[in-house]
Amino acid sequence: MFSKTQPADLAVFGGAPVFDTIRSISNLVQPDVEQFLGYSKIFHAAGQYTDHGAVEHELERRLAQFHGVEHCVSFAGGFWGLVLSMKCLALPGKTEVVMPSLTYRRLADIVAWAGLTPHFCEVDPVTLSITAEKAALCINENTALILGVHPIVNCCDIEGLEALSAQTGIPLLFDAVESVYESYRGRKIGSCGRAECFSMQSSKLFNAFEGGYVTTNDGALAARLRDMRHFGLKDDGSLDPIGIDAKQNEIHAAMALAALDDVDDQVVRNRARYYAYKRLIPTVPNMRLVEFDESERCGYKNIVVELLDGWPVKRERVLAMLHAEHMLSRPYYYPALHQKRTEYAMVFGDLSATERLAERFLMLPCGHFVSEADIEAIVALLRFIHTHADAINERFPL
């Protein structure tokens, strides 16, 4: 599939692209359509398309079972699961949320939507994630919440953060949107901290078109979240001080159930793609695959590589070349959140390690529409870029 012999053959310089259609970094799994239609017939027969119908109830039951928790509360999007969980858990009278800066580009915005202030901590340079040691340096008299965010590959320091939360009395919430299938020291993700938040957007392991959910063993928290997502209406007719229409509808729940039926097979397919990268990336000098910890459960959903010190082409140029070849690569969480201009306040100190790490990593195409043959072509292009680095650099404008 890869047949380029000289830099002029690169699509960015006018050559034909390797792929006719985009190869994405998103999961974009398509569960069996008959499964999806079967679940859809349930709400169609009942004549109930929203407001907590039978399909949504079944999805919440099965997700609670999947994560080994007592409660699952679904939402129209993972955004509202996070916002409302923060509103419930933040200590009264406090405003700061300790969180990493090397993470999802809108996570600080979500904190601001909850009326809170991001307080950014450094991340561990090996795991690329928040640790108890780094978080503890940011805790002060105004800390309302600790937000433990799992990185795209593997998990963050769960036990350390839980110990820090217990020691300080500051609630701990996990953003686990990238770790739905994972385990940590044999423990399923979903039962950690006070609650964990997940996404079911199409790029995630469970594709509900759009949606999200929160898992918890705290019955009072789950009950309040259910009230808040339904305009704040309580069973007795009174109103929660905070309410919004954030219900998940039945057709999205049907799609999520079809994806849940397929998840184990999906992980097998993801693992095959990951192993193709694991076999081939070592053939590219000065590039390292960020490996999954296979002593734990892994979803193998995303592929992240590091450009090491000897890599000879600027990352921005690599991205331009990949995109021209219809390989939709992305920098890993760049820029760091503290480097963005915002309309809300942020708190942070020296984040030089985060800034350095934000310059080094790439996400490569993976997911439902990427084959092992595609991966061979993607890695061949990366080898080609390294081999012809000098000539490529000369052709790029300053």
Buried (B, 14 or more C-beta within 10 A) or exposed (E): EBEBEEBEBBBBBEBEBBBEEEBBBBBBBBBEEEBBEBBBEBBBEEEBEBEBBBBBEBBBEBBBEBBEBEBBBBBBBBBBBBBBBBBBBBBEEBBBBBBBBBBBEEBBBBBBBBBBBBBBBBBBEEBBBBBBEBBBEBBEEEBBBBBBBBBBBBBBBBEBBBEBBEEBEBBBBBBBBBBBBBBBEEBBBBBBBBBBBBBBBBBBBBBBBBBBBBBBBBEEBBBBBBBBBBEBBBEEEEEBEBBBEBBBBBBBBBBBBBBBBBBEEBBEBBBEBBEBBBBBBEEBBBBBBBBBBEEBBBBBBBBBBBBEEEBBBEBEBBBBBBBBBBBBBBBBBBBBBBEEEEEEEBBBEEBEBBBEBBBBBBBBBBBBBBEEEBBBBBBBBBBBBBBBBEEBEEEBEE
